[in-house]
C-alpha cells in the first residue's frame, strides 16, 4: 500500500514548525510530517496518524478548527 498525504494549514510558519517538532517520529518512513511554509504535510498509511497530528495542533492553538476539520474531511 502506498501512503497518502494531507496538508494542515497552521496559523503561522512558527506554529507549523512546532507541530512538526512534536509529531516527528525518527525512523518512521510511513507516518511522517514535514513543513511547507505555514502548512504541515502529513504522510500516512493509517488514518489515525493524521488525526492525532491534527488533534494535537488544534489543542495547542497551532491550527484553527476549520483547518483541522478540512483535514479530517479529506480522510
PDB file of N, CA, C and O in Angstrom:
ATOM      1  N   UNK A   1       0.847  -1.179   0.000  1.00  0.00           N
ATOM      2  CA  UNK A   1       0.000   0.000   0.000  1.00  0.00           C
ATOM      3  C   UNK A   1       0.893   1.243   0.000  1.00  0.00           C
ATOM      4  O   UNK A   1       1.829   1.348   0.793  1.00  0.00           O
ATOM      5  N   UNK A   2       0.598   2.159  -0.878  1.00  0.00           N
ATOM      6  CA  UNK A   2       1.313   3.423  -0.926  1.00  0.00           C
ATOM      7  C   UNK A   2       0.663   4.391   0.036  1.00  0.00           C
ATOM      8  O   UNK A   2      -0.562   4.447   0.141  1.00  0.00           O
ATOM      9  N   UNK A   3       1.489   5.158   0.743  1.00  0.00           N
ATOM     10  CA  UNK A   3       0.962   6.119   1.692  1.00  0.00           C
ATOM     11  C   UNK A   3       0.318   7.307   0.999  1.00  0.00           C
ATOM     12  O   UNK A   3       0.583   7.587  -0.170  1.00  0.00           O
ATOM     13  N   UNK A   4      -0.521   7.989   1.733  1.00  0.00           N
ATOM     14  CA  UNK A   4      -1.196   9.187   1.248  1.00  0.00           C
ATOM     15  C   UNK A   4      -0.682  10.381   2.036  1.00  0.00           C
ATOM     16  O   UNK A   4       0.025  10.225   3.032  1.00  0.00           O
ATOM     17  N   UNK A   5      -1.044  11.578   1.579  1.00  0.00           N
ATOM     18  CA  UNK A   5      -0.664  12.799   2.280  1.00  0.00           C
ATOM     19  C   UNK A   5      -1.853  13.729   2.383  1.00  0.00           C
ATOM     20  O   UNK A   5      -2.707  13.779   1.498  1.00  0.00           O
ATOM     21  N   UNK A   6      -1.893  14.467   3.484  1.00  0.00           N
ATOM     22  CA  UNK A   6      -2.845  15.564   3.660  1.00  0.00           C
ATOM     23  C   UNK A   6      -2.064  16.763   4.176  1.00  0.00           C
ATOM     24  O   UNK A   6      -0.979  16.619   4.739  1.00  0.00           O
ATOM     25  N   UNK A   7      -2.633  17.950   3.976  1.00  0.00           N
ATOM     26  CA  UNK A   7      -1.990  19.198   4.411  1.00  0.00           C
ATOM     27  C   UNK A   7      -2.853  19.868   5.465  1.00  0.00           C
ATOM     28  O   UNK A   7      -4.062  20.032   5.301  1.00  0.00           O
ATOM     29  N   UNK A   8      -2.202  20.247   6.541  1.00  0.00           N
ATOM     30  CA  UNK A   8      -2.846  21.027   7.587  1.00  0.00           C
ATOM     31  C   UNK A   8      -2.260  22.431   7.539  1.00  0.00           C
ATOM     32  O   UNK A   8      -1.049  22.606   7.674  1.00  0.00           O
ATOM     33  N   UNK A   9      -3.117  23.435   7.347  1.00  0.00           N
ATOM     34  CA  UNK A   9      -2.666  24.818   7.376  1.00  0.00           C
ATOM     35  C   UNK A   9      -2.673  25.294   8.822  1.00  0.00           C
ATOM     36  O   UNK A   9      -3.698  25.246   9.503  1.00  0.00           O
ATOM     37  N   UNK A  10      -1.529  25.746   9.271  1.00  0.00           N
ATOM     38  CA  UNK A  10      -1.380  26.247  10.638  1.00  0.00           C
ATOM     39  C   UNK A  10      -1.502  27.775  10.640  1.00  0.00           C
ATOM     40  O   UNK A  10      -1.591  28.400   9.583  1.00  0.00           O
ATOM     41  N   UNK A  11      -1.503  28.359  11.823  1.00  0.00           N
ATOM     42  CA  UNK A  11      -1.703  29.807  11.929  1.00  0.00           C
ATOM     43  C   UNK A  11      -0.478  30.604  11.517  1.00  0.00           C
ATOM     44  O   UNK A  11      -0.583  31.804  11.265  1.00  0.00           O
ATOM     45  N   UNK A  12       0.684  29.963  11.443  1.00  0.00           N
ATOM     46  CA  UNK A  12       1.911  30.644  11.046  1.00  0.00           C
ATOM     47  C   UNK A  12       2.975  29.597  10.739  1.00  0.00           C
ATOM     48  O   UNK A  12       2.824  28.433  11.108  1.00  0.00           O
ATOM     49  N   UNK A  13       4.053  30.004  10.065  1.00  0.00           N
ATOM     50  CA  UNK A  13       5.155  29.060   9.868  1.00  0.00           C
ATOM     51  C   UNK A  13       5.752  28.576  11.198  1.00  0.00           C
ATOM     52  O   UNK A  13       6.198  27.433  11.299  1.00  0.00           O
ATOM     53  N   UNK A  14       5.759  29.437  12.203  1.00  0.00           N
ATOM     54  CA  UNK A  14       6.283  29.039  13.519  1.00  0.00           C
ATOM     55  C   UNK A  14       5.397  27.966  14.155  1.00  0.00           C
ATOM     56  O   UNK A  14       5.893  27.031  14.784  1.00  0.00           O
ATOM     57  N   UNK A  15       4.089  28.112  13.985  1.00  0.00           N
ATOM     58  CA  UNK A  15       3.162  27.103  14.505  1.00  0.00           C
ATOM     59  C   UNK A  15       3.358  25.782  13.777  1.00  0.00           C
ATOM     60  O   UNK A  15       3.342  24.718  14.397  1.00  0.00           O
ATOM     61  N   UNK A  16       3.543  25.848  12.463  1.00  0.00           N
ATOM     62  CA  UNK A  16       3.783  24.628  11.689  1.00  0.00           C
ATOM     63  C   UNK A  16       5.072  23.949  12.160  1.00  0.00           C
ATOM     64  O   UNK A  16       5.127  22.724  12.268  1.00  0.00           O
ATOM     65  N   UNK A  17       6.101  24.743  12.437  1.00  0.00           N
ATOM     66  CA  UNK A  17       7.368  24.175  12.920  1.00  0.00           C
ATOM     67  C   UNK A  17       7.171  23.478  14.259  1.00  0.00           C
ATOM     68  O   UNK A  17       7.778  22.437  14.508  1.00  0.00           O
ATOM     69  N   UNK A  18       6.333  24.038  15.120  1.00  0.00           N
ATOM     70  CA  UNK A  18       6.063  23.419  16.423  1.00  0.00           C
ATOM     71  C   UNK A  18       5.348  22.078  16.245  1.00  0.00           C
ATOM     72  O   UNK A  18       5.648  21.114  16.949  1.00  0.00           O
ATOM     73  N   UNK A  19       4.412  22.018  15.311  1.00  0.00           N
ATOM     74  CA  UNK A  19       3.688  20.769  15.056  1.00  0.00           C
ATOM     75  C   UNK A  19       4.658  19.715  14.523  1.00  0.00           C
ATOM     76  O   UNK A  19       4.637  18.569  14.972  1.00  0.00           O
ATOM     77  N   UNK A  20       5.500  20.095  13.577  1.00  0.00           N
ATOM     78  CA  UNK A  20       6.470  19.156  13.014  1.00  0.00           C
ATOM     79  C   UNK A  20       7.426  18.666  14.099  1.00  0.00           C
ATOM     80  O   UNK A  20       7.738  17.477  14.166  1.00  0.00           O
ATOM     81  N   UNK A  21       7.886  19.579  14.945  1.00  0.00           N
ATOM     82  CA  UNK A  21       8.808  19.183  16.024  1.00  0.00           C
ATOM     83  C   UNK A  21       8.160  18.181  16.968  1.00  0.00           C
ATOM     84  O   UNK A  21       8.807  17.228  17.401  1.00  0.00           O
ATOM     85  N   UNK A  22       6.896  18.386  17.286  1.00  0.00           N
ATOM     86  CA  UNK A  22       6.194  17.488  18.201  1.00  0.00           C
ATOM     87  C   UNK A  22       5.883  16.144  17.552  1.00  0.00           C
ATOM     88  O   UNK A  22       5.971  15.103  18.203  1.00  0.00           O
ATOM     89  N   UNK A  23       5.519  16.161  16.273  1.00  0.00           N
ATOM     90  CA  UNK A  23       4.999  14.949  15.631  1.00  0.00           C
ATOM     91  C   UNK A  23       6.053  14.108  14.916  1.00  0.00           C
ATOM     92  O   UNK A  23       5.747  12.997  14.483  1.00  0.00           O
ATOM     93  N   UNK A  24       7.254  14.591  14.783  1.00  0.00           N
ATOM     94  CA  UNK A  24       8.279  13.831  14.073  1.00  0.00           C
ATOM     95  C   UNK A  24       8.555  12.516  14.793  1.00  0.00           C
ATOM     96  O   UNK A  24       8.744  12.481  16.009  1.00  0.00           O
ATOM     97  N   UNK A  25       8.572  11.443  14.020  1.00  0.00           N
ATOM     98  CA  UNK A  25       8.845  10.108  14.546  1.00  0.00           C
ATOM     99  C   UNK A  25      10.112   9.593  13.880  1.00  0.00           C
ATOM    100  O   UNK A  25      10.045   9.027  12.789  1.00  0.00           O
ATOM    101  N   UNK A  26      11.264   9.776  14.513  1.00  0.00           N
ATOM    102  CA  UNK A  26      12.518   9.328  13.906  1.00  0.00           C
ATOM    103  C   UNK A  26      12.449   7.845  13.523  1.00  0.00           C
ATOM    104  O   UNK A  26      12.036   6.997  14.313  1.00  0.00           O
ATOM    105  N   UNK A  27      12.862   7.568  12.303  1.00  0.00           N
ATOM    106  CA  UNK A  27      12.889   6.186  11.831  1.00  0.00           C
ATOM    107  C   UNK A  27      11.603   5.716  11.177  1.00  0.00           C
ATOM    108  O   UNK A  27      11.609   4.691  10.496  1.00  0.00           O
ATOM    109  N   UNK A  28      10.498   6.429  11.360  1.00  0.00           N
ATOM    110  CA  UNK A  28       9.222   6.038  10.742  1.00  0.00           C
ATOM    111  C   UNK A  28       9.166   6.680   9.364  1.00  0.00           C
ATOM    112  O   UNK A  28       9.070   7.902   9.250  1.00  0.00           O
ATOM    113  N   UNK A  29       9.224   5.869   8.324  1.00  0.00           N
ATOM    114  CA  UNK A  29       9.200   6.397   6.968  1.00  0.00           C
ATOM    115  C   UNK A  29       7.800   6.385   6.364  1.00  0.00           C
ATOM    116  O   UNK A  29       7.617   6.814   5.225  1.00  0.00           O
ATOM    117  N   UNK A  30       6.820   5.903   7.105  1.00  0.00           N
ATOM    118  CA  UNK A  30       5.448   5.820   6.610  1.00  0.00           C
ATOM    119  C   UNK A  30       4.582   6.936   7.189  1.00  0.00           C
ATOM    120  O   UNK A  30       3.830   7.582   6.459  1.00  0.00           O
ATOM    121  N   UNK A  31       4.686   7.159   8.480  1.00  0.00           N
ATOM    122  CA  UNK A  31       3.895   8.189   9.155  1.00  0.00           C
ATOM    123  C   UNK A  31       4.829   9.364   9.420  1.00  0.00           C
ATOM    124  O   UNK A  31       5.598   9.366  10.382  1.00  0.00           O
ATOM    125  N   UNK A  32       4.743  10.358   8.548  1.00  0.00           N
ATOM    126  CA  UNK A  32       5.714  11.439   8.534  1.00  0.00           C
ATOM    127  C   UNK A  32       5.046  12.807   8.616  1.00  0.00           C
ATOM    128  O   UNK A  32       3.846  12.942   8.378  1.00  0.00           O
ATOM    129  N   UNK A  33       5.830  13.801   8.951  1.00  0.00           N
ATOM    130  CA  UNK A  33       5.400  15.197   8.892  1.00  0.00           C
ATOM    131  C   UNK A  33       6.567  16.013   8.350  1.00  0.00           C
ATOM    132  O   UNK A  33       7.732  15.729   8.629  1.00  0.00           O
ATOM    133  N   UNK A  34       6.228  17.027   7.573  1.00  0.00           N
ATOM    134  CA  UNK A  34       7.237  17.972   7.101  1.00  0.00           C
ATOM    135  C   UNK A  34       6.559  19.317   6.933  1.00  0.00           C
ATOM    136  O   UNK A  34       5.346  19.407   6.748  1.00  0.00           O
ATOM    137  N   UNK A  35       7.361  20.343   7.000  1.00  0.00           N
ATOM    138  CA  UNK A  35       6.836  21.700   6.918  1.00  0.00           C
ATOM    139  C   UNK A  35       6.969  22.233   5.508  1.00  0.00           C
ATOM    140  O   UNK A  35       7.977  22.012   4.838  1.00  0.00           O
ATOM    141  N   UNK A  36       5.931  22.945   5.059  1.00  0.00           N
ATOM    142  CA  UNK A  36       5.948  23.675   3.795  1.00  0.00           C
ATOM    143  C   UNK A  36       5.325  25.043   4.083  1.00  0.00           C
ATOM    144  O   UNK A  36       4.127  25.246   3.889  1.00  0.00           O
ATOM    145  N   UNK A  37       6.156  25.972   4.545  1.00  0.00           N
ATOM    146  CA  UNK A  37       5.655  27.289   4.943  1.00  0.00           C
ATOM    147  C   UNK A  37       4.794  27.169   6.188  1.00  0.00           C
ATOM    148  O   UNK A  37       5.252  26.675   7.219  1.00  0.00           O
ATOM    149  N   UNK A  38       3.553  27.617   6.096  1.00  0.00           N
ATOM    150  CA  UNK A  38       2.628  27.513   7.223  1.00  0.00           C
ATOM    151  C   UNK A  38       1.842  26.205   7.209  1.00  0.00           C
ATOM    152  O   UNK A  38       0.967  25.996   8.049  1.00  0.00           O
ATOM    153  N   UNK A  39       2.151  25.330   6.262  1.00  0.00           N
ATOM    154  CA  UNK A  39       1.462  24.039   6.165  1.00  0.00           C
ATOM    155  C   UNK A  39       2.323  22.930   6.754  1.00  0.00           C
ATOM    156  O   UNK A  39       3.553  22.971   6.709  1.00  0.00           O
ATOM    157  N   UNK A  40       1.640  21.947   7.303  1.00  0.00           N
ATOM    158  CA  UNK A  40       2.270  20.704   7.722  1.00  0.00           C
ATOM    159  C   UNK A  40       1.753  19.627   6.775  1.00  0.00           C
ATOM    160  O   UNK A  40       0.545  19.418   6.660  1.00  0.00           O
ATOM    161  N   UNK A  41       2.668  18.952   6.105  1.00  0.00           N
ATOM    162  CA  UNK A  41       2.308  17.870   5.191  1.00  0.00           C
ATOM    163  C   UNK A  41       2.454  16.573   5.977  1.00  0.00           C
ATOM    164  O   UNK A  41       3.536  16.232   6.453  1.00  0.00           O
ATOM    165  N   UNK A  42       1.341  15.862   6.101  1.00  0.00           N
ATOM    166  CA  UNK A  42       1.283  14.657   6.922  1.00  0.00           C
ATOM    167  C   UNK A  42       1.175  13.446   5.999  1.00  0.00           C
ATOM    168  O   UNK A  42       0.190  13.290   5.278  1.00  0.00           O
ATOM    169  N   UNK A  43       2.200  12.591   6.029  1.00  0.00           N
ATOM    170  CA  UNK A  43       2.184  11.357   5.253  1.00  0.00           C
ATOM    171  C   UNK A  43       1.728  10.206   6.138  1.00  0.00           C
ATOM    172  O   UNK A  43       2.109  10.120   7.306  1.00  0.00           O
ATOM    173  N   UNK A  44       0.908   9.320   5.574  1.00  0.00           N
ATOM    174  CA  UNK A  44       0.341   8.259   6.415  1.00  0.00           C
ATOM    175  C   UNK A  44      -0.125   7.064   5.600  1.00  0.00           C
ATOM    176  O   UNK A  44      -0.359   7.162   4.396  1.00  0.00           O
ATOM    177  N   UNK A  45      -0.254   5.945   6.280  1.00  0.00           N
ATOM    178  CA  UNK A  45      -0.988   4.784   5.784  1.00  0.00           C
ATOM    179  C   UNK A  45      -2.184   4.534   6.685  1.00  0.00           C
ATOM    180  O   UNK A  45      -3.245   4.118   6.221  1.00  0.00           O
ATOM    181  N   UNK A  46      -2.009   4.788   7.964  1.00  0.00           N
ATOM    182  CA  UNK A  46      -3.062   4.600   8.963  1.00  0.00           C
ATOM    183  C   UNK A  46      -3.693   5.965   9.236  1.00  0.00           C
ATOM    184  O   UNK A  46      -3.001   6.887   9.668  1.00  0.00           O
ATOM    185  N   UNK A  47      -4.984   6.102   8.992  1.00  0.00           N
ATOM    186  CA  UNK A  47      -5.675   7.391   9.131  1.00  0.00           C
ATOM    187  C   UNK A  47      -5.657   7.945  10.553  1.00  0.00           C
ATOM    188  O   UNK A  47      -5.921   9.130  10.759  1.00  0.00           O
ATOM    189  N   UNK A  48      -5.354   7.114  11.517  1.00  0.00           N
ATOM    190  CA  UNK A  48      -5.273   7.623  12.893  1.00  0.00           C
ATOM    191  C   UNK A  48      -4.106   8.587  13.064  1.00  0.00           C
ATOM    192  O   UNK A  48      -4.168   9.489  13.900  1.00  0.00           O
ATOM    193  N   UNK A  49      -3.035   8.404  12.276  1.00  0.00           N
ATOM    194  CA  UNK A  49      -1.857   9.272  12.396  1.00  0.00           C
ATOM    195  C   UNK A  49      -2.195  10.733  12.105  1.00  0.00           C
ATOM    196  O   UNK A  49      -1.917  11.584  12.950  1.00  0.00           O
ATOM    197  N   UNK A  50      -2.785  11.070  10.945  1.00  0.00           N
ATOM    198  CA  UNK A  50      -3.104  12.483  10.727  1.00  0.00           C
ATOM    199  C   UNK A  50      -4.128  13.005  11.729  1.00  0.00           C
ATOM    200  O   UNK A  50      -4.091  14.180  12.096  1.00  0.00           O
ATOM    201  N   UNK A  51      -5.032  12.154  12.170  1.00  0.00           N
ATOM    202  CA  UNK A  51      -5.997  12.595  13.187  1.00  0.00           C
ATOM    203  C   UNK A  51      -5.279  12.995  14.472  1.00  0.00           C
ATOM    204  O   UNK A  51      -5.622  14.004  15.088  1.00  0.00           O
ATOM    205  N   UNK A  52      -4.291  12.212  14.875  1.00  0.00           N
ATOM    206  CA  UNK A  52      -3.519  12.541  16.076  1.00  0.00           C
ATOM    207  C   UNK A  52      -2.768  13.856  15.910  1.00  0.00           C
ATOM    208  O   UNK A  52      -2.751  14.680  16.823  1.00  0.00           O
ATOM    209  N   UNK A  53      -2.147  14.057  14.748  1.00  0.00           N
ATOM    210  CA  UNK A  53      -1.385  15.278  14.500  1.00  0.00           C
ATOM    211  C   UNK A  53      -2.304  16.487  14.503  1.00  0.00           C
ATOM    212  O   UNK A  53      -2.000  17.496  15.139  1.00  0.00           O
ATOM    213  N   UNK A  54      -3.421  16.396  13.801  1.00  0.00           N
ATOM    214  CA  UNK A  54      -4.383  17.499  13.713  1.00  0.00           C
ATOM    215  C   UNK A  54      -4.964  17.808  15.085  1.00  0.00           C
ATOM    216  O   UNK A  54      -5.109  18.974  15.453  1.00  0.00           O
ATOM    217  N   UNK A  55      -5.295  16.776  15.838  1.00  0.00           N
ATOM    218  CA  UNK A  55      -5.853  16.966  17.178  1.00  0.00           C
ATOM    219  C   UNK A  55      -4.858  17.707  18.069  1.00  0.00           C
ATOM    220  O   UNK A  55      -5.232  18.652  18.763  1.00  0.00           O
ATOM    221  N   UNK A  56      -3.601  17.285  18.054  1.00  0.00           N
ATOM    222  CA  UNK A  56      -2.577  17.939  18.873  1.00  0.00           C
ATOM    223  C   UNK A  56      -2.408  19.396  18.457  1.00  0.00           C
ATOM    224  O   UNK A  56      -2.327  20.280  19.310  1.00  0.00           O
ATOM    225  N   UNK A  57      -2.354  19.650  17.149  1.00  0.00           N
ATOM    226  CA  UNK A  57      -2.181  21.015  16.646  1.00  0.00           C
ATOM    227  C   UNK A  57      -3.330  21.917  17.096  1.00  0.00           C
ATOM    228  O   UNK A  57      -3.108  23.062  17.490  1.00  0.00           O
ATOM    229  N   UNK A  58      -4.544  21.405  17.038  1.00  0.00           N
ATOM    230  CA  UNK A  58      -5.702  22.186  17.462  1.00  0.00           C
ATOM    231  C   UNK A  58      -5.712  22.446  18.956  1.00  0.00           C
ATOM    232  O   UNK A  58      -5.995  23.560  19.396  1.00  0.00           O
ATOM    233  N   UNK A  59      -5.404  21.423  19.734  1.00  0.00           N
ATOM    234  CA  UNK A  59      -5.398  21.563  21.194  1.00  0.00           C
ATOM    235  C   UNK A  59      -4.369  22.578  21.679  1.00  0.00           C
ATOM    236  O   UNK A  59      -4.565  23.214  22.715  1.00  0.00           O
ATOM    237  N   UNK A  60      -3.286  22.732  20.943  1.00  0.00           N
ATOM    238  CA  UNK A  60      -2.215  23.631  21.355  1.00  0.00           C
ATOM    239  C   UNK A  60      -2.246  24.976  20.630  1.00  0.00           C
ATOM    240  O   UNK A  60      -1.302  25.760  20.726  1.00  0.00           O
ATOM    241  N   UNK A  61      -3.340  25.240  19.902  1.00  0.00           N
ATOM    242  CA  UNK A  61      -3.540  26.535  19.265  1.00  0.00           C
ATOM    243  C   UNK A  61      -2.690  26.791  18.038  1.00  0.00           C
ATOM    244  O   UNK A  61      -2.489  27.943  17.655  1.00  0.00           O
ATOM    245  N   UNK A  62      -2.188  25.734  17.413  1.00  0.00           N
ATOM    246  CA  UNK A  62      -1.348  25.904  16.228  1.00  0.00           C
ATOM    247  C   UNK A  62      -2.150  25.910  14.926  1.00  0.00           C
ATOM    248  O   UNK A  62      -1.638  26.317  13.883  1.00  0.00           O
ATOM    249  N   UNK A  63      -3.399  25.461  14.984  1.00  0.00           N
ATOM    250  CA  UNK A  63      -4.263  25.435  13.795  1.00  0.00           C
ATOM    251  C   UNK A  63      -5.688  25.784  14.216  1.00  0.00           C
ATOM    252  O   UNK A  63      -6.118  25.468  15.325  1.00  0.00           O
ATOM    253  N   UNK A  64      -6.405  26.434  13.318  1.00  0.00           N
ATOM    254  CA  UNK A  64      -7.801  26.775  13.570  1.00  0.00           C
ATOM    255  C   UNK A  64      -8.679  25.537  13.376  1.00  0.00           C
ATOM    256  O   UNK A  64      -8.325  24.618  12.637  1.00  0.00           O
ATOM    257  N   UNK A  65      -9.818  25.532  14.046  1.00  0.00           N
ATOM    258  CA  UNK A  65     -10.739  24.397  13.966  1.00  0.00           C
ATOM    259  C   UNK A  65     -11.182  24.101  12.537  1.00  0.00           C
ATOM    260  O   UNK A  65     -11.282  22.936  12.151  1.00  0.00           O
ATOM    261  N   UNK A  66     -11.452  25.150  11.738  1.00  0.00           N
ATOM    262  CA  UNK A  66     -11.915  24.906  10.371  1.00  0.00           C
ATOM    263  C   UNK A  66     -10.831  24.266   9.511  1.00  0.00           C
ATOM    264  O   UNK A  66     -11.135  23.459   8.632  1.00  0.00           O
ATOM    265  N   UNK A  67      -9.574  24.617   9.754  1.00  0.00           N
ATOM    266  CA  UNK A  67      -8.481  23.974   9.017  1.00  0.00           C
ATOM    267  C   UNK A  67      -8.338  22.513   9.423  1.00  0.00           C
ATOM    268  O   UNK A  67      -8.115  21.647   8.577  1.00  0.00           O
ATOM    269  N   UNK A  68      -8.466  22.243  10.707  1.00  0.00           N
ATOM    270  CA  UNK A  68      -8.413  20.863  11.185  1.00  0.00           C
ATOM    271  C   UNK A  68      -9.577  20.056  10.611  1.00  0.00           C
ATOM    272  O   UNK A  68      -9.397  18.906  10.209  1.00  0.00           O
ATOM    273  N   UNK A  69     -10.756  20.648  10.571  1.00  0.00           N
ATOM    274  CA  UNK A  69     -11.931  19.959  10.031  1.00  0.00           C
ATOM    275  C   UNK A  69     -11.753  19.616   8.554  1.00  0.00           C
ATOM    276  O   UNK A  69     -12.214  18.567   8.105  1.00  0.00           O
ATOM    277  N   UNK A  70     -11.094  20.482   7.799  1.00  0.00           N
ATOM    278  CA  UNK A  70     -10.830  20.200   6.384  1.00  0.00           C
ATOM    279  C   UNK A  70      -9.954  18.949   6.227  1.00  0.00           C
ATOM    280  O   UNK A  70     -10.193  18.115   5.353  1.00  0.00           O
ATOM    281  N   UNK A  71      -8.946  18.835   7.083  1.00  0.00           N
ATOM    282  CA  UNK A  71      -8.076  17.648   7.020  1.00  0.00           C
ATOM    283  C   UNK A  71      -8.887  16.399   7.358  1.00  0.00           C
ATOM    284  O   UNK A  71      -8.791  15.388   6.663  1.00  0.00           O
ATOM    285  N   UNK A  72      -9.668  16.468   8.401  1.00  0.00           N
ATOM    286  CA  UNK A  72     -10.466  15.318   8.822  1.00  0.00           C
ATOM    287  C   UNK A  72     -11.428  14.900   7.708  1.00  0.00           C
ATOM    288  O   UNK A  72     -11.619  13.708   7.466  1.00  0.00           O
ATOM    289  N   UNK A  73     -12.037  15.884   7.029  1.00  0.00           N
ATOM    290  CA  UNK A  73     -12.963  15.585   5.942  1.00  0.00           C
ATOM    291  C   UNK A  73     -12.273  14.887   4.764  1.00  0.00           C
ATOM    292  O   UNK A  73     -12.907  14.118   4.043  1.00  0.00           O
ATOM    293  N   UNK A  74     -10.985  15.151   4.571  1.00  0.00           N
ATOM    294  CA  UNK A  74     -10.248  14.531   3.470  1.00  0.00           C
ATOM    295  C   UNK A  74      -9.922  13.060   3.741  1.00  0.00           C
ATOM    296  O   UNK A  74      -9.643  12.295   2.818  1.00  0.00           O
ATOM    297  N   UNK A  75      -9.961  12.686   4.998  1.00  0.00           N
ATOM    298  CA  UNK A  75      -9.639  11.299   5.334  1.00  0.00           C
ATOM    299  C   UNK A  75     -10.822  10.441   5.039  1.00  0.00           C
ATOM    300  O   UNK A  75     -10.772   9.228   5.248  1.00  0.00           O
TER     301      UNK A  75
END
